[in-house]
Amino acid sequence: MSDHSEAPVMPVEAYEPPYYVAVFTAVRTQDQSGFGETNARMEDLVKEIPGFLGMDHAQTPGGLGITVGYFRDADALTEWRSNVEHRAAQQRGRVQWYQSYTLHVAKVERSHGFTRAEVPQSSTAD
Amino acid sequence: MSDHSEAPVMPVEAYEPPYYVAVFTAVRTQDQSGFGETNARMEDLVKEIPGFLGMDHAQTPGGLGITVGYFRDADALTEWRSNVEHRAAQQRGRVQWYQSYTLHVAKVERSHGFTRAEVPQSSTAD
């Protein structure tokens, strides 16, 4: 039920800086039992954090996964980082789900977005 | 020749802050003609930028692609941003390859990496 064939995928938009990104790059192990439900629970939990702005995720089959979380300020990140359920999930990730990962927490200094104009054959876009 | 079946995938490591990340999230159009060779050229070019630290990429089939470039300082990013070939590629991307994208440029404040210890059945790792 979670394929990409129908719903349009949209990256998280460019917010007005400053805001924070948490870039999480990971390679998974073979044993992914329990990952799906924990991941879904984390996605629900993070949305409850005041200042959570959104999340982008991409996964190359058999390869690298990248998740980018966007947060309004450092307090929002601190709250997410110290969440008890999140910490338990991280611990299980190190034991079971992740072969390796890297986390980069960074303050956005500039950003911009682009959406291509749809140009039907006989009209002009401005 | 560029599949992921053999070579181990490793995320870019956690460098000592401060450094910069450029997070590029994109949804592609149907028309990807010429993308592969331009992308390969850009990957070669960016490696020539002094202060370029590495790049992570993940692509969900039919969905979002995320590329994260890592740079030692703002000067490295400026040099890459103002590269003439890169600018031409960006322009073509807006016209042809990308339906939408977002770029977030951010200064890393903290980072850490994790690699799971391989534990063979009858030996200990140190």
gemmi code that builds the backbone of each chain (N, CA, C; Angstrom):
import gemmi

chains = {
    "A": [
        ("MET", (0.820, -1.219, 0.000), (0.000, 0.000, 0.000), (0.849, 1.262, 0.000)),
        ("SER", (2.175, 1.067, 0.084), (3.009, 2.254, 0.201), (3.920, 2.392, -1.010)),
        ("ASP", (3.402, 2.099, -2.191), (4.243, 2.269, -3.376), (4.167, 3.713, -3.857)),
        ("HIS", (4.935, 3.978, -4.894), (5.064, 5.360, -5.338), (4.346, 5.597, -6.658)),
        ("SER", (3.483, 4.669, -7.054), (2.962, 4.731, -8.406), (1.890, 5.784, -8.585)),
        ("GLU", (1.207, 6.180, -7.538), (0.092, 7.111, -7.699), (0.371, 8.487, -7.091)),
        ("ALA", (0.699, 8.508, -5.820), (0.858, 9.800, -5.145), (2.091, 10.524, -5.680)),
        ("PRO", (1.935, 11.794, -6.033), (3.119, 12.542, -6.465), (4.071, 12.727, -5.303)),
        ("VAL", (5.346, 12.553, -5.568), (6.361, 12.732, -4.535), (6.834, 14.176, -4.599)),
        ("MET", (6.867, 14.815, -3.474), (7.344, 16.194, -3.447), (8.410, 16.333, -2.369)),
        ("PRO", (9.549, 16.890, -2.716), (10.539, 17.137, -1.657), (9.999, 18.166, -0.671)),
        ("VAL", (10.506, 18.094, 0.553), (10.200, 19.145, 1.521), (10.656, 20.480, 0.933)),
        ("GLU", (9.850, 21.494, 1.134), (10.135, 22.799, 0.528), (11.311, 23.512, 1.186)),
        ("ALA", (11.739, 24.584, 0.554), (12.792, 25.425, 1.122), (12.165, 26.385, 2.125)),
        ("TYR", (12.531, 26.244, 3.377), (12.048, 27.170, 4.407), (12.966, 28.378, 4.479)),
        ("GLU", (12.498, 29.388, 5.169), (13.317, 30.582, 5.378), (14.399, 30.261, 6.409)),
        ("PRO", (15.680, 30.405, 6.054), (16.730, 30.167, 7.056), (16.664, 31.221, 8.164)),
        ("PRO", (17.197, 30.883, 9.350), (17.840, 29.605, 9.673), (16.854, 28.532, 10.100)),
        ("TYR", (17.196, 27.319, 9.767), (16.538, 26.133, 10.311), (17.587, 25.019, 10.304)),
        ("TYR", (17.231, 23.859, 10.798), (18.224, 22.782, 10.912), (17.871, 21.601, 10.013)),
        ("VAL", (18.927, 20.954, 9.528), (18.759, 19.657, 8.867), (19.553, 18.610, 9.646)),
        ("ALA", (18.959, 17.436, 9.768), (19.669, 16.275, 10.305), (19.749, 15.268, 9.162)),
        ("VAL", (20.960, 15.087, 8.642), (21.174, 14.196, 7.495), (21.657, 12.850, 8.024)),
        ("PHE", (20.857, 11.832, 7.795), (21.162, 10.491, 8.291), (21.364, 9.579, 7.087)),
        ("THR", (22.604, 9.102, 6.906), (22.903, 8.188, 5.801), (23.177, 6.821, 6.383)),
        ("ALA", (22.620, 5.775, 5.788), (22.721, 4.460, 6.420), (22.779, 3.324, 5.417)),
        ("VAL", (23.490, 2.296, 5.815), (23.475, 1.022, 5.111), (22.891, 0.002, 6.073)),
        ("ARG", (21.898, -0.724, 5.605), (21.193, -1.649, 6.473), (21.840, -3.033, 6.486)),
        ("THR", (21.520, -3.749, 7.523), (21.927, -5.155, 7.598), (20.900, -6.019, 6.859)),
        ("GLN", (21.133, -7.318, 6.858), (20.169, -8.240, 6.264), (18.947, -8.408, 7.159)),
        ("ASP", (19.134, -8.262, 8.446), (18.040, -8.530, 9.393), (17.225, -7.261, 9.635)),
        ("GLN", (16.123, -7.152, 8.915), (15.278, -5.961, 9.037), (13.976, -6.278, 9.768)),
        ("SER", (13.951, -7.386, 10.494), (12.724, -7.737, 11.211), (12.394, -6.669, 12.245)),
        ("GLY", (11.168, -6.222, 12.235), (10.717, -5.207, 13.174), (11.006, -3.789, 12.752)),
        ("PHE", (11.817, -3.622, 11.687), (12.181, -2.266, 11.292), (10.974, -1.453, 10.839)),
        ("GLY", (10.148, -2.067, 10.007), (9.027, -1.332, 9.413), (8.105, -0.702, 10.442)),
        ("GLU", (7.741, -1.471, 11.455), (6.800, -0.925, 12.435), (7.461, 0.123, 13.332)),
        ("THR", (8.725, -0.114, 13.674), (9.416, 0.898, 14.483), (9.589, 2.191, 13.686)),
        ("ASN", (9.946, 2.038, 12.427), (10.117, 3.211, 11.577), (8.813, 4.004, 11.441)),
        ("ALA", (7.721, 3.288, 11.273), (6.417, 3.964, 11.173), (6.088, 4.701, 12.475)),
        ("ARG", (6.407, 4.066, 13.585), (6.167, 4.699, 14.888), (7.026, 5.961, 15.041)),
        ("MET", (8.281, 5.894, 14.606), (9.155, 7.074, 14.683), (8.620, 8.202, 13.796)),
        ("GLU", (8.114, 7.852, 12.630), (7.555, 8.877, 11.740), (6.352, 9.576, 12.375)),
        ("ASP", (5.568, 8.803, 13.117), (4.445, 9.429, 13.824), (4.940, 10.304, 14.968)),
        ("LEU", (5.912, 9.781, 15.721), (6.410, 10.487, 16.909), (7.062, 11.818, 16.561)),
        ("VAL", (7.871, 11.819, 15.507), (8.624, 13.035, 15.201), (7.679, 14.171, 14.810)),
        ("LYS", (6.539, 13.803, 14.258), (5.563, 14.838, 13.863), (4.984, 15.562, 15.064)),
        ("GLU", (5.121, 14.944, 16.230), (4.600, 15.583, 17.443), (5.587, 16.586, 18.035)),
        ("ILE", (6.806, 16.595, 17.528), (7.814, 17.520, 18.053), (7.513, 18.935, 17.565)),
        ("PRO", (7.335, 19.890, 18.484), (7.128, 21.267, 18.043), (8.366, 21.750, 17.285)),
        ("GLY", (8.156, 22.312, 16.101), (9.285, 22.755, 15.301), (9.751, 21.740, 14.275)),
        ("PHE", (9.145, 20.569, 14.252), (9.455, 19.619, 13.191), (8.840, 20.132, 11.893)),
        ("LEU", (9.657, 20.214, 10.829), (9.183, 20.818, 9.574), (8.891, 19.800, 8.482)),
        ("GLY", (9.498, 18.627, 8.584), (9.254, 17.633, 7.538), (10.437, 16.710, 7.378)),
        ("MET", (10.310, 15.777, 6.458), (11.338, 14.757, 6.286), (11.365, 14.300, 4.833)),
        ("ASP", (12.558, 14.138, 4.301), (12.731, 13.535, 2.980), (13.454, 12.212, 3.156)),
        ("HIS", (13.093, 11.236, 2.340), (13.784, 9.952, 2.399), (13.960, 9.399, 1.000)),
        ("ALA", (15.124, 8.839, 0.746), (15.369, 8.120, -0.505), (16.183, 6.883, -0.191)),
        ("GLN", (15.923, 5.828, -0.947), (16.582, 4.539, -0.672), (16.939, 3.884, -1.996)),
        ("THR", (18.211, 3.740, -2.241), (18.656, 2.986, -3.403), (18.552, 1.500, -3.072)),
        ("PRO", (17.835, 0.731, -3.885), (17.669, -0.698, -3.569), (19.028, -1.382, -3.404)),
        ("GLY", (19.193, -2.045, -2.289), (20.450, -2.737, -2.025), (21.594, -1.824, -1.651)),
        ("GLY", (21.303, -0.542, -1.522), (22.386, 0.394, -1.277), (22.101, 1.358, -0.153)),
        ("LEU", (22.488, 2.578, -0.389), (22.429, 3.599, 0.642), (21.009, 4.134, 0.829)),
        ("GLY", (20.670, 4.410, 2.067), (19.453, 5.154, 2.376), (19.830, 6.503, 2.959)),
        ("ILE", (19.103, 7.530, 2.572), (19.345, 8.859, 3.146), (18.015, 9.392, 3.660)),
        ("THR", (18.009, 9.818, 4.916), (16.849, 10.487, 5.491), (17.292, 11.865, 5.945)),
        ("VAL", (16.537, 12.881, 5.569), (16.833, 14.243, 6.002), (15.625, 14.758, 6.774)),
        ("GLY", (15.850, 15.092, 8.043), (14.809, 15.701, 8.854), (15.057, 17.201, 8.942)),
        ("TYR", (13.972, 17.968, 8.917), (14.067, 19.428, 8.951), (13.409, 19.932, 10.225)),
        ("PHE", (14.119, 20.806, 10.928), (13.656, 21.293, 12.232), (13.818, 22.802, 12.312)),
        ("ARG", (12.872, 23.444, 12.966), (12.874, 24.906, 13.037), (14.068, 25.450, 13.801)),
        ("ASP", (14.460, 24.753, 14.870), (15.546, 25.269, 15.710), (16.220, 24.132, 16.470)),
        ("ALA", (17.270, 24.483, 17.187), (18.047, 23.465, 17.899), (17.236, 22.809, 19.015)),
        ("ASP", (16.308, 23.558, 19.600), (15.485, 22.975, 20.663), (14.647, 21.813, 20.151)),
        ("ALA", (14.125, 21.962, 18.952), (13.319, 20.889, 18.367), (14.167, 19.633, 18.187)),
        ("LEU", (15.381, 19.825, 17.717), (16.293, 18.691, 17.546), (16.637, 18.039, 18.875)),
        ("THR", (16.867, 18.859, 19.871), (17.208, 18.332, 21.196), (16.063, 17.503, 21.749)),
        ("GLU", (14.851, 18.006, 21.549), (13.696, 17.258, 22.039), (13.573, 15.903, 21.340)),
        ("TRP", (13.774, 15.908, 20.037), (13.697, 14.651, 19.283), (14.816, 13.694, 19.693)),
        ("ARG", (15.995, 14.249, 19.863), (17.142, 13.426, 20.224), (16.980, 12.775, 21.588)),
        ("SER", (16.290, 13.463, 22.487), (16.188, 12.940, 23.845), (14.907, 12.149, 24.090)),
        ("ASN", (14.086, 12.019, 23.049), (12.855, 11.236, 23.197), (13.185, 9.778, 23.556)),
        ("VAL", (12.507, 9.272, 24.578), (12.855, 7.953, 25.109), (12.625, 6.831, 24.092)),
        ("GLU", (11.491, 6.891, 23.405), (11.228, 5.849, 22.398), (12.224, 5.925, 21.242)),
        ("HIS", (12.584, 7.145, 20.892), (13.543, 7.334, 19.810), (14.905, 6.760, 20.199)),
        ("ARG", (15.294, 6.987, 21.440), (16.589, 6.476, 21.901), (16.606, 4.944, 21.916)),
        ("ALA", (15.493, 4.364, 22.283), (15.413, 2.900, 22.274), (15.510, 2.375, 20.833)),
        ("ALA", (14.852, 3.086, 19.920), (14.899, 2.671, 18.507), (16.319, 2.803, 17.953)),
        ("GLN", (17.011, 3.867, 18.339), (18.394, 4.044, 17.885), (19.276, 2.908, 18.364)),
        ("GLN", (19.066, 2.540, 19.627), (19.852, 1.456, 20.205), (19.608, 0.145, 19.446)),
        ("ARG", (18.356, -0.126, 19.166), (18.044, -1.346, 18.414), (18.635, -1.266, 17.007)),
        ("GLY", (18.634, -0.069, 16.427), (19.230, 0.126, 15.108), (20.697, -0.259, 15.089)),
        ("ARG", (21.405, 0.127, 16.143), (22.840, -0.199, 16.194), (23.066, -1.702, 16.378)),
        ("VAL", (22.177, -2.323, 17.121), (22.341, -3.757, 17.385), (21.923, -4.596, 16.180)),
        ("GLN", (20.857, -4.155, 15.516), (20.229, -5.045, 14.536), (20.146, -4.520, 13.098)),
        ("TRP", (19.668, -3.294, 12.903), (19.243, -2.878, 11.559), (20.310, -2.209, 10.712)),
        ("TYR", (21.269, -1.548, 11.348), (22.227, -0.759, 10.569), (23.613, -1.377, 10.564)),
        ("GLN", (24.142, -1.511, 9.364), (25.528, -1.917, 9.221), (26.436, -0.736, 9.539)),
        ("SER", (26.072, 0.404, 9.006), (26.807, 1.629, 9.330), (25.916, 2.818, 9.053)),
        ("TYR", (26.173, 3.891, 9.755), (25.441, 5.129, 9.463), (26.277, 6.325, 9.866)),
        ("THR", (25.884, 7.469, 9.329), (26.500, 8.732, 9.700), (25.382, 9.753, 9.890)),
        ("LEU", (25.537, 10.581, 10.896), (24.581, 11.652, 11.143), (25.311, 12.992, 11.092)),
        ("HIS", (24.779, 13.909, 10.305), (25.330, 15.263, 10.199), (24.206, 16.236, 10.589)),
        ("VAL", (24.409, 16.992, 11.642), (23.412, 17.979, 12.072), (23.930, 19.362, 11.721)),
        ("ALA", (23.131, 20.104, 10.949), (23.644, 21.335, 10.350), (22.582, 22.421, 10.305)),
        ("LYS", (23.063, 23.652, 10.416), (22.190, 24.830, 10.409), (22.140, 25.410, 8.996)),
        ("VAL", (20.943, 25.500, 8.462), (20.793, 25.951, 7.072), (21.024, 27.457, 6.978)),
        ("GLU", (21.880, 27.822, 6.041), (22.195, 29.233, 5.825), (21.498, 29.797, 4.590)),
        ("ARG", (21.285, 28.958, 3.594), (20.484, 29.411, 2.449), (19.808, 28.209, 1.821)),
        ("SER", (18.731, 28.502, 1.124), (17.961, 27.426, 0.507), (17.148, 28.012, -0.636)),
        ("HIS", (16.859, 27.166, -1.579), (15.889, 27.589, -2.599), (15.237, 26.376, -3.219)),
        ("GLY", (14.075, 26.612, -3.768), (13.320, 25.545, -4.396), (12.998, 25.884, -5.834)),
        ("PHE", (12.693, 24.861, -6.585), (12.352, 25.026, -7.994), (11.248, 24.041, -8.328)),
        ("THR", (10.242, 24.505, -9.012), (9.233, 23.609, -9.590), (9.065, 23.981, -11.045)),
        ("ARG", (9.213, 22.982, -11.875), (9.182, 23.203, -13.310), (7.765, 23.537, -13.747)),
        ("ALA", (7.673, 24.536, -14.589), (6.370, 24.866, -15.152), (5.973, 23.772, -16.128)),
        ("GLU", (4.751, 23.334, -16.015), (4.232, 22.401, -17.010), (3.915, 23.204, -18.260)),
        ("VAL", (4.453, 22.791, -19.367), (4.232, 23.542, -20.595), (3.487, 22.669, -21.601)),
        ("PRO", (2.157, 22.782, -21.628), (1.389, 22.045, -22.639), (1.822, 22.506, -24.035)),
        ("GLN", (1.528, 21.716, -25.021), (2.100, 21.955, -26.339), (1.750, 23.308, -26.940)),
        ("SER", (0.599, 23.840, -26.605), (0.191, 25.056, -27.299), (-0.090, 26.214, -26.356)),
        ("SER", (0.671, 26.286, -25.271), (0.495, 27.453, -24.412), (1.858, 27.913, -23.924)),
        ("THR", (1.914, 29.101, -23.430), (3.169, 29.605, -22.907), (3.037, 29.782, -21.410)),
        ("ALA", (4.103, 29.539, -20.727), (4.124, 29.752, -19.279), (4.923, 31.021, -18.993)),
        ("ASP", (4.520, 31.746, -17.993), (5.304, 32.937, -17.667), (5.993, 32.772, -16.340)),
    ],
    "B": [
        ("MET", (27.454, -1.159, -15.781), (28.728, -1.294, -15.079), (28.706, -0.541, -13.743)),
        ("SER", (27.608, 0.109, -13.468), (27.579, 0.910, -12.244), (26.466, 0.438, -11.314)),
        ("ASP", (26.314, -0.891, -11.209), (25.292, -1.378, -10.296), (25.866, -1.463, -8.888)),
        ("HIS", (25.012, -1.857, -7.976), (25.409, -1.828, -6.569), (25.613, -3.226, -6.024)),
        ("SER", (25.705, -4.229, -6.905), (25.624, -5.594, -6.423), (26.923, -6.071, -5.774)),
        ("GLU", (28.042, -5.504, -6.137), (29.309, -6.026, -5.629), (30.002, -5.066, -4.655)),
        ("ALA", (30.257, -3.866, -5.085), (31.021, -2.947, -4.254), (30.238, -2.602, -2.987)),
        ("PRO", (30.905, -2.678, -1.844), (30.208, -2.272, -0.618), (29.922, -0.776, -0.654)),
        ("VAL", (28.725, -0.416, -0.231), (28.353, 0.991, -0.192), (28.695, 1.544, 1.178)),
        ("MET", (29.374, 2.634, 1.211), (29.707, 3.253, 2.488), (29.292, 4.719, 2.453)),
        ("PRO", (28.555, 5.147, 3.472), (28.238, 6.569, 3.529), (29.523, 7.371, 3.740)),
        ("VAL", (29.489, 8.615, 3.292), (30.588, 9.534, 3.614), (30.707, 9.613, 5.129)),
        ("GLU", (31.933, 9.635, 5.601), (32.163, 9.592, 7.044), (31.806, 10.921, 7.734)),
        ("ALA", (31.799, 10.892, 9.034), (31.572, 12.105, 9.818), (32.892, 12.860, 9.933)),
        ("TYR", (32.946, 14.039, 9.357), (34.141, 14.870, 9.488), (34.047, 15.704, 10.761)),
        ("GLU", (35.165, 16.294, 11.108), (35.192, 17.185, 12.271), (34.513, 18.505, 11.893)),
        ("PRO", (33.459, 18.900, 12.596), (32.832, 20.195, 12.305), (33.792, 21.347, 12.624)),
        ("PRO", (33.593, 22.498, 11.997), (32.543, 22.770, 11.012), (32.919, 22.355, 9.595)),
        ("TYR", (31.923, 21.938, 8.863), (32.022, 21.754, 7.416), (30.625, 21.991, 6.863)),
        ("TYR", (30.488, 21.932, 5.560), (29.194, 22.247, 4.957), (28.573, 21.037, 4.283)),
        ("VAL", (27.241, 20.998, 4.325), (26.497, 20.043, 3.503), (25.595, 20.819, 2.545)),
        ("ALA", (25.497, 20.329, 1.336), (24.523, 20.832, 0.365), (23.574, 19.680, 0.079)),
        ("VAL", (22.346, 19.814, 0.578), (21.344, 18.758, 0.446), (20.451, 19.083, -0.744)),
        ("PHE", (20.482, 18.241, -1.742), (19.728, 18.455, -2.973), (18.699, 17.335, -3.101)),
        ("THR", (17.423, 17.687, -2.997), (16.344, 16.701, -3.136), (15.629, 16.968, -4.443)),
        ("ALA", (15.353, 15.942, -5.211), (14.811, 16.183, -6.548), (13.862, 15.095, -7.004)),
        ("VAL", (12.891, 15.522, -7.800), (12.026, 14.607, -8.526), (12.295, 14.834, -10.007)),
        ("ARG", (12.574, 13.762, -10.726), (12.946, 13.878, -12.125), (11.728, 13.869, -13.057)),
        ("THR", (11.954, 14.364, -14.232), (10.944, 14.278, -15.291), (11.076, 12.931, -16.004)),
        ("GLN", (10.226, 12.716, -16.967), (10.329, 11.498, -17.781), (11.510, 11.573, -18.736)),
        ("ASP", (11.875, 12.764, -19.163), (12.918, 12.915, -20.182), (14.297, 13.023, -19.540)),
        ("GLN", (14.984, 11.908, -19.462), (16.302, 11.884, -18.829), (17.424, 11.744, -19.864)),
        ("SER", (17.113, 12.041, -21.127), (18.145, 11.910, -22.151), (19.303, 12.864, -21.853)),
        ("GLY", (20.494, 12.336, -21.890), (21.688, 13.139, -21.634), (22.033, 13.293, -20.166)),
        ("PHE", (21.125, 12.879, -19.274), (21.393, 13.095, -17.844), (22.610, 12.318, -17.367)),
        ("GLY", (22.689, 11.056, -17.764), (23.752, 10.185, -17.263), (25.143, 10.728, -17.530)),
        ("GLU", (25.373, 11.178, -18.748), (26.727, 11.638, -19.056), (27.027, 12.988, -18.393)),
        ("THR", (26.024, 13.846, -18.326), (26.256, 15.123, -17.640), (26.507, 14.885, -16.154)),
        ("ASN", (25.733, 13.983, -15.558), (25.904, 13.676, -14.144), (27.299, 13.107, -13.870)),
        ("ALA", (27.756, 12.225, -14.745), (29.098, 11.656, -14.586), (30.167, 12.753, -14.695)),
        ("ARG", (29.962, 13.662, -15.625), (30.907, 14.782, -15.780), (30.920, 15.659, -14.520)),
        ("MET", (29.740, 15.916, -13.957), (29.674, 16.734, -12.739), (30.373, 16.027, -11.581)),
        ("GLU", (30.198, 14.713, -11.493), (30.864, 13.962, -10.423), (32.383, 14.049, -10.542)),
        ("ASP", (32.874, 14.068, -11.783), (34.319, 14.240, -11.976), (34.756, 15.658, -11.611)),
        ("LEU", (33.965, 16.624, -12.068), (34.323, 18.033, -11.866), (34.372, 18.419, -10.396)),
        ("VAL", (33.371, 17.974, -9.644), (33.284, 18.413, -8.251), (34.478, 17.892, -7.444)),
        ("LYS", (35.018, 16.753, -7.875), (36.180, 16.200, -7.169), (37.417, 17.078, -7.321)),
        ("GLU", (37.393, 17.954, -8.312), (38.534, 18.852, -8.519), (38.459, 20.105, -7.638)),
        ("ILE", (37.324, 20.302, -6.981), (37.164, 21.482, -6.129), (37.964, 21.290, -4.839)),
        ("PRO", (38.893, 22.187, -4.552), (39.609, 22.072, -3.271), (38.613, 22.203, -2.109)),
        ("GLY", (38.673, 21.274, -1.189), (37.732, 21.302, -0.071), (36.511, 20.427, -0.278)),
        ("PHE", (36.385, 19.815, -1.429), (35.293, 18.850, -1.620), (35.615, 17.601, -0.805)),
        ("LEU", (34.659, 17.158, 0.035), (34.920, 16.045, 0.950), (34.279, 14.732, 0.523)),
        ("GLY", (33.235, 14.832, -0.311), (32.569, 13.597, -0.715), (31.105, 13.840, -1.010)),
        ("MET", (30.428, 12.788, -1.394), (29.034, 12.907, -1.815), (28.295, 11.613, -1.509)),
        ("ASP", (27.080, 11.739, -0.993), (26.190, 10.592, -0.820), (24.996, 10.763, -1.746)),
        ("HIS", (24.526, 9.652, -2.295), (23.347, 9.729, -3.152), (22.465, 8.518, -2.907)),
        ("ALA", (21.166, 8.762, -2.866), (20.195, 7.670, -2.796), (19.021, 8.033, -3.696)),
        ("GLN", (18.452, 7.013, -4.306), (17.372, 7.243, -5.270), (16.313, 6.170, -5.095)),
        ("THR", (15.142, 6.587, -4.672), (14.020, 5.663, -4.612), (13.462, 5.497, -6.022)),
        ("PRO", (13.370, 4.262, -6.502), (12.883, 4.081, -7.878), (11.513, 4.735, -8.077)),
        ("GLY", (11.419, 5.555, -9.085), (10.164, 6.238, -9.357), (9.847, 7.353, -8.392)),
        ("GLY", (10.754, 7.641, -7.494), (10.453, 8.639, -6.477), (11.545, 9.663, -6.300)),
        ("LEU", (11.770, 9.976, -5.055), (12.683, 11.058, -4.710), (14.144, 10.622, -4.829)),
        ("GLY", (14.967, 11.531, -5.274), (16.411, 11.364, -5.209), (16.992, 12.385, -4.247)),
        ("ILE", (17.954, 11.963, -3.458), (18.639, 12.883, -2.544), (20.134, 12.765, -2.786)),
        ("THR", (20.766, 13.899, -3.016), (22.219, 13.954, -3.122), (22.712, 14.911, -2.049)),
        ("VAL", (23.707, 14.472, -1.287), (24.315, 15.330, -0.272), (25.787, 15.488, -0.611)),
        ("GLY", (26.201, 16.732, -0.847), (27.615, 17.023, -1.067), (28.208, 17.606, 0.202)),
        ("TYR", (29.450, 17.215, 0.498), (30.128, 17.662, 1.718), (31.331, 18.505, 1.323)),
        ("PHE", (31.449, 19.680, 1.948), (32.497, 20.636, 1.593), (33.160, 21.182, 2.858)),
        ("ARG", (34.466, 21.387, 2.763), (35.231, 21.817, 3.931), (34.813, 23.188, 4.426)),
        ("ASP", (34.515, 24.107, 3.484), (34.177, 25.471, 3.892), (33.320, 26.152, 2.825)),
        ("ALA", (32.910, 27.361, 3.143), (32.013, 28.081, 2.239), (32.691, 28.417, 0.915)),
        ("ASP", (33.997, 28.619, 0.943), (34.709, 28.923, -0.297), (34.610, 27.772, -1.295)),
        ("ALA", (34.716, 26.568, -0.791), (34.611, 25.399, -1.672), (33.232, 25.360, -2.340)),
        ("LEU", (32.211, 25.649, -1.558), (30.855, 25.675, -2.106), (30.697, 26.777, -3.140)),
        ("THR", (31.268, 27.928, -2.854), (31.165, 29.048, -3.795), (31.838, 28.704, -5.116)),
        ("GLU", (32.987, 28.057, -5.008), (33.694, 27.689, -6.231), (32.872, 26.704, -7.059)),
        ("TRP", (32.263, 25.751, -6.395), (31.449, 24.766, -7.106), (30.198, 25.420, -7.703)),
        ("ARG", (29.607, 26.308, -6.940), (28.392, 26.970, -7.402), (28.655, 27.852, -8.616)),
        ("SER", (29.853, 28.407, -8.697), (30.127, 29.346, -9.788), (30.833, 28.683, -10.971)),
        ("ASN", (31.063, 27.387, -10.874), (31.695, 26.673, -11.994), (30.813, 26.771, -13.252)),
        ("VAL", (31.429, 27.130, -14.366), (30.663, 27.408, -15.583), (29.937, 26.171, -16.117)),
        ("GLU", (30.631, 25.052, -16.128), (29.973, 23.818, -16.602), (28.843, 23.391, -15.667)),
        ("HIS", (29.061, 23.584, -14.393), (28.017, 23.237, -13.414), (26.781, 24.108, -13.614)),
        ("ARG", (27.017, 25.379, -13.866), (25.883, 26.291, -14.074), (25.093, 25.910, -15.331)),
        ("ALA", (25.802, 25.517, -16.368), (25.117, 25.089, -17.596), (24.297, 23.814, -17.330)),
        ("ALA", (24.862, 22.907, -16.534), (24.144, 21.667, -16.205), (22.902, 21.971, -15.374)),
        ("GLN", (23.025, 22.915, -14.441), (21.868, 23.298, -13.624), (20.748, 23.848, -14.507)),
        ("GLN", (21.143, 24.677, -15.447), (20.165, 25.282, -16.347), (19.437, 24.198, -17.148)),
        ("ARG", (20.200, 23.251, -17.665), (19.582, 22.162, -18.429), (18.683, 21.323, -17.517)),
        ("GLY", (19.103, 21.156, -16.273), (18.284, 20.434, -15.306), (16.916, 21.071, -15.123)),
        ("ARG", (16.905, 22.388, -15.053), (15.617, 23.080, -14.871), (14.736, 22.961, -16.109)),
        ("VAL", (15.364, 22.963, -17.274), (14.604, 22.899, -18.522), (14.101, 21.481, -18.794)),
        ("GLN", (14.940, 20.498, -18.459), (14.665, 19.148, -18.960), (14.522, 18.060, -17.894)),
        ("TRP", (15.462, 17.968, -16.960), (15.558, 16.753, -16.145), (14.757, 16.777, -14.844)),
        ("TYR", (14.546, 17.947, -14.271), (13.931, 18.001, -12.940), (12.506, 18.544, -12.978)),
        ("GLN", (11.632, 17.805, -12.363), (10.270, 18.291, -12.168), (10.266, 19.311, -11.031)),
        ("SER", (10.959, 18.986, -9.975), (11.097, 19.941, -8.872), (12.322, 19.556, -8.054)),
        ("TYR", (12.889, 20.525, -7.410), (13.994, 20.234, -6.506), (14.067, 21.287, -5.417)),
        ("THR", (14.792, 20.939, -4.379), (15.063, 21.882, -3.296), (16.527, 21.732, -2.918)),
        ("LEU", (17.170, 22.841, -2.645), (18.560, 22.839, -2.196), (18.634, 23.518, -0.828)),
        ("HIS", (19.261, 22.825, 0.118), (19.481, 23.369, 1.458), (20.989, 23.374, 1.700)),
        ("VAL", (21.563, 24.529, 1.914), (23.001, 24.630, 2.195), (23.177, 24.952, 3.672)),
        ("ALA", (23.935, 24.103, 4.355), (23.951, 24.177, 5.825), (25.332, 23.878, 6.385)),
        ("LYS", (25.610, 24.533, 7.506), (26.903, 24.381, 8.186), (26.776, 23.350, 9.298)),
        ("VAL", (27.584, 22.306, 9.230), (27.469, 21.205, 10.187), (28.015, 21.621, 11.541)),
        ("GLU", (27.230, 21.384, 12.566), (27.616, 21.730, 13.935), (28.048, 20.506, 14.731)),
        ("ARG", (27.475, 19.363, 14.410), (27.948, 18.130, 15.054), (27.671, 16.950, 14.130)),
        ("SER", (28.427, 15.918, 14.337), (28.287, 14.741, 13.475), (28.843, 13.544, 14.213)),
        ("HIS", (28.333, 12.398, 13.864), (28.980, 11.184, 14.345), (28.676, 10.025, 13.409)),
        ("GLY", (29.524, 9.052, 13.472), (29.370, 7.886, 12.618), (29.340, 6.625, 13.447)),
        ("PHE", (28.809, 5.590, 12.849), (28.691, 4.296, 13.519), (28.958, 3.208, 12.495)),
        ("THR", (29.778, 2.245, 12.869), (29.927, 1.044, 12.054), (29.777, -0.149, 12.972)),
        ("ARG", (28.873, -1.024, 12.586), (28.549, -2.174, 13.407), (29.710, -3.152, 13.391)),
        ("ALA", (30.048, -3.648, 14.555), (31.100, -4.655, 14.631), (30.593, -5.940, 14.001)),
        ("GLU", (31.399, -6.494, 13.134), (31.059, -7.813, 12.600), (31.421, -8.829, 13.661)),
        ("VAL", (30.501, -9.669, 14.005), (30.767, -10.650, 15.048), (30.624, -12.049, 14.477)),
        ("PRO", (31.731, -12.602, 13.959), (31.684, -13.996, 13.483), (31.376, -14.911, 14.650)),
        ("GLN", (30.874, -16.073, 14.345), (30.331, -16.919, 15.411), (31.356, -17.311, 16.463)),
        ("SER", (32.609, -17.464, 16.059), (33.555, -17.993, 17.041), (34.812, -17.135, 17.180)),
        ("SER", (34.658, -15.848, 17.003), (35.813, -14.996, 17.249), (35.344, -13.687, 17.862)),
        ("THR", (36.278, -12.988, 18.441), (35.929, -11.695, 19.008), (36.620, -10.593, 18.212)),
        ("ALA", (35.950, -9.496, 18.083), (36.535, -8.351, 17.370), (36.981, -7.317, 18.398)),
        ("ASP", (38.057, -6.665, 18.122), (38.468, -5.633, 19.081), (38.292, -4.245, 18.489)),
    ],
}
model = gemmi.Model(1)
for chain_id, residues in chains.items():
    chain = gemmi.Chain(chain_id)
    for i, (resn, *xyz) in enumerate(residues, 1):
        res = gemmi.Residue()
        res.name, res.seqid = resn, gemmi.SeqId(i, " ")
        for name, pos in zip(("N", "CA", "C"), xyz):
            atom = gemmi.Atom()
            atom.name, atom.element = name, gemmi.Element(name[0])
            atom.pos, atom.b_iso = gemmi.Position(*pos), 0.0
            res.add_atom(atom)
        chain.add_residue(res)
    model.add_chain(chain)
structure = gemmi.Structure()
structure.add_model(model)
structure.setup_entities()
